[in-house]
Amino acid sequence: MLRALIDLLPDERVVYFGDTGRFPYGPKPAEEVLAHALEITDVLLDHDVKLLVVACNSAAAAALDTLQAKLDIPVIGVIEPGLRAAARVTRSGRIGVIGTVGTVASGAYQRVADDLSGIDLTCAACPGFVEFVESGDVESDQVHVLAERLLAPVRDATVDTLVLGCTHYPLLARTIGDVMGRGVVLVSSADETAFAVRDLLTERELLAPGPRSESTDSHAADSDAEGDPRHVFFTSGRVDTFRTLGERFLGPEVASVEPWQWG
């Protein structure tokens, strides 16, 4: 998600909070995830952000409506952009969604699908996928066997489009694609959410001025080595683990990471 935002909006400053000390969110009760999301939002608001992206499907399912009602700044989640993209791609109208237990149980994707005509939605929870990704195991025999079992409901529904309803799942795209077959299009919400952010910032005249200045470009090599100094990264877990995962998920910008301790 962040990778797509940085690529599409290179002049914007990003403040990112990875709550890795309390992950995974998927198995947690919705009330607990909502409480976590509100705490993180307070941290981000202290950095004078102009828009909030809830870049976690489980958090968006539990907290998006509350945050949109509570905050004066725009709030965007990843669920609606991803499903709308799938609706544009599907040929048969049969769309699958895979996500964490919490995301699927929340009914968030189902509610968005109710507003889209001609959509036959099948959802499947995939417990264990996040843990495989975070351990760096995305193509082993073990993860393939797990995918065969967990993806059975969406395969049986003969979907032609599958929404990867968790920000970890794109790293499993090769395994998921092998199990689902060539005829199924995999949709990640990252790019679509980035486009939604750009459109909303444009509509409200909040886009950062660009292009990037020559002085910034002249130090590009140093920035690549040390991370982009405009971006701020917090983690509630181990900094070294977050940096390793961040570089795998997001790219070289994740170099300077600040630890965060919950009180």
C-alpha positions in Angstrom: 0.0 0.0 0.0 2.7 2.5 1.0 4.8 1.5 -2.0 2.0 2.4 -4.3 1.4 5.7 -2.5 5.1 6.8 -2.7 5.3 5.8 -6.4 2.1 7.6 -7.3 2.6 10.7 -5.1 6.3 11.2 -4.7 6.0 14.7 -3.4 3.9 13.8 -0.4 5.3 13.3 3.1 4.2 10.0 4.7 3.9 9.2 8.4 3.6 5.4 8.8 2.8 3.4 11.9 3.3 -0.3 11.9 1.8 -1.9 15.0 3.9 -5.0 14.7 4.1 -5.4 18.4 0.4 -6.2 18.5 0.0 -8.0 15.1 -1.6 -10.0 13.7 -5.0 -8.1 13.9 -6.9 -10.8 12.0 -7.7 -13.1 15.0 -8.5 -10.3 17.4 -12.1 -9.2 18.3 -13.3 -6.2 16.4 -13.6 -4.1 19.6 -9.9 -4.7 20.3 -8.8 -3.8 16.7 -11.0 -0.6 16.9 -9.2 0.4 20.1 -5.8 -0.2 18.6 -6.8 1.9 15.5 -8.0 4.8 17.6 -4.7 4.8 19.6 -2.6 4.8 16.4 -4.7 7.6 14.9 -3.9 9.8 17.9 -0.2 9.2 17.3 -0.5 10.1 13.6 -2.6 13.2 14.3 0.2 14.6 16.4 2.2 14.8 13.2 -0.3 17.1 11.5 -1.4 14.7 8.8 -4.0 15.9 6.2 -5.4 12.5 5.3 -5.5 9.1 7.0 -5.3 5.8 5.1 -6.3 2.7 7.1 -4.0 0.4 5.2 -5.0 -2.8 6.9 -8.1 -4.7 5.9 -8.8 -5.9 9.5 -8.5 -2.4 10.9 -10.5 -0.9 8.1 -13.3 -3.5 8.7 -13.4 -2.7 12.4 -12.6 1.0 12.5 -13.2 2.9 9.2 -16.8 4.0 9.9 -15.8 5.2 13.4 -12.8 7.1 12.2 -14.7 8.8 9.3 -17.3 10.0 11.7 -14.8 11.1 14.4 -12.1 12.9 12.3 -12.2 16.2 10.5 -9.7 15.0 7.9 -10.5 12.6 5.1 -10.2 8.8 5.9 -9.8 6.1 3.3 -9.8 2.4 3.7 -8.6 -0.4 1.4 -11.7 -2.5 1.2 -14.0 -0.5 -1.2 -11.2 0.4 -3.7 -10.1 -3.2 -4.0 -13.6 -4.6 -4.5 -14.6 -1.9 -7.0 -11.5 -2.7 -9.0 -12.5 -6.4 -9.0 -16.0 -5.5 -10.2 -14.5 -3.7 -13.2 -12.3 -6.7 -14.1 -14.6 -9.6 -13.6 -16.2 -11.1 -16.7 -18.6 -13.5 -15.0 -19.5 -11.4 -11.9 -18.2 -14.2 -9.6 -15.7 -12.5 -7.3 -13.8 -14.1 -4.5 -12.3 -12.3 -1.5 -9.7 -13.9 0.8 -8.8 -12.2 4.1 -8.1 -12.7 7.8 -10.7 -14.3 10.0 -11.6 -10.8 11.4 -12.0 -9.2 8.0 -14.2 -11.9 6.6 -16.3 -12.2 9.7 -16.9 -8.4 9.8 -19.0 -8.5 6.6 -17.2 -5.4 5.3 -16.6 -6.8 1.8 -20.1 -8.2 1.7 -21.6 -4.8 2.5 -19.7 -3.1 -0.3 -20.7 -5.8 -2.7 -24.4 -5.1 -1.8 -23.9 -1.7 -3.4 -22.5 -3.2 -6.6 -24.9 -4.7 -9.1 -24.3 -8.1 -10.7 -21.7 -9.3 -8.2 -21.8 -12.8 -6.8 -19.3 -12.7 -3.8 -17.6 -15.6 -2.1 -15.4 -14.9 0.9 -12.8 -17.2 2.5 -10.7 -16.7 5.7 -7.1 -17.7 5.4 -5.6 -18.0 8.9 -1.9 -18.7 8.7 -1.1 -16.8 5.6 0.1 -13.7 7.5 2.4 -15.8 9.7 4.0 -17.5 6.6 4.6 -14.1 5.0 6.2 -12.6 8.1 8.5 -15.5 8.4 9.6 -15.0 4.8 8.1 -18.3 3.6 5.9 -17.6 0.6 6.6 -20.5 -1.8 7.3 -23.6 0.2 5.5 -26.9 0.0 3.9 -26.2 3.3 2.4 -22.8 2.3 1.2 -24.4 -1.0 -0.6 -27.2 0.9 -2.2 -24.6 3.2 -3.3 -22.5 0.2 -4.9 -25.5 -1.5 -7.0 -26.1 1.6 -7.9 -22.5 2.4 -8.7 -21.4 -1.2 -11.0 -24.4 -1.8 -14.2 -22.3 -1.2 -13.3 -19.7 -3.8 -12.1 -22.3 -6.3 -15.3 -24.3 -5.8 -17.3 -21.0 -6.5 -15.5 -20.8 -9.9 -14.6 -17.2 -9.4 -12.7 -15.4 -12.2 -11.4 -12.6 -10.0 -9.9 -12.8 -6.5 -9.3 -9.9 -4.2 -6.3 -10.3 -1.9 -8.0 -8.8 1.1 -4.9 -8.4 3.3 -1.9 -6.3 2.7 0.4 -9.4 3.3 -1.2 -11.5 0.7 0.4 -9.9 -2.5 3.7 -11.5 -1.3 1.9 -14.9 -1.7 0.6 -14.0 -5.2 2.7 -16.7 -7.0 1.4 -19.5 -4.7 -2.1 -18.2 -4.7 -2.0 -17.8 -8.5 -0.7 -21.4 -8.9 -3.6 -22.8 -6.8 -6.3 -20.7 -8.4 -5.1 -21.2 -12.0 -4.3 -18.8 -14.9 -7.9 -17.9 -15.6 -8.3 -16.1 -12.3 -7.3 -12.4 -12.0 -5.7 -11.5 -8.7 -6.6 -8.0 -7.4 -4.6 -6.1 -4.8 -6.2 -3.0 -3.4 -2.9 -1.1 -3.0 -2.8 0.6 -6.4 -6.6 1.3 -6.4 -6.4 2.9 -2.9 -3.4 5.0 -4.0 -5.5 6.3 -6.9 -8.4 7.1 -4.5 -6.0 9.0 -2.2 -4.7 11.0 -5.2 -8.2 11.8 -6.4 -9.4 12.9 -3.0 -6.3 15.1 -2.4 -6.8 16.7 -5.8 -10.5 17.3 -5.2 -9.8 19.0 -2.0 -6.8 20.9 -3.3 -4.5 19.2 -0.7 -1.9 17.8 -3.1 1.7 18.7 -2.1 3.4 21.1 -4.6 5.6 19.3 -7.1 7.7 18.3 -8.9 10.3 17.6 -6.3 13.0 20.3 -6.1 16.4 20.0 -7.7 18.0 20.2 -4.3 16.1 17.1 -3.3 17.0 15.3 -6.5 20.7 16.2 -6.1 20.8 14.2 -3.0 18.9 11.2 -4.3 21.8 8.8 -3.9 22.2 9.7 -0.2 18.5 9.5 0.4 18.3 6.0 -1.2 21.0 4.8 1.2 19.5 6.4 4.3 15.8 6.4 3.5 13.8 9.4 2.4 14.1 11.9 5.3 10.6 13.3 4.6 9.0 10.0 5.6 8.5 9.0 9.2 8.2 5.3 10.3 7.1 4.1 13.7 6.8 0.5 15.0 5.5 -0.9 18.3 7.6 -4.0 17.8 11.2 -4.8 17.1 12.9 -2.1 15.0 15.2 -4.6 13.2 12.3 -6.9 12.3 10.2 -4.0 11.1 13.0 -2.7 9.0 13.5 -6.1 7.4 9.8 -6.6 6.7 9.5 -2.9 5.6 12.2 -3.1 3.0 10.6 -6.4 1.7 7.1 -4.9 1.5 7.8 -1.2 0.9 11.3 -0.6 -0.5 14.4 1.3 0.4 12.6 4.2 1.9 12.2 2.2 5.2 15.6 2.9 6.6 15.1 5.2 9.6 12.5 3.6 12.0 11.5 5.0 15.4 10.4 2.6 18.2 7.1 3.3 19.9 6.1 2.1 23.3 2.5 1.9 24.3 1.8 3.3 27.8 
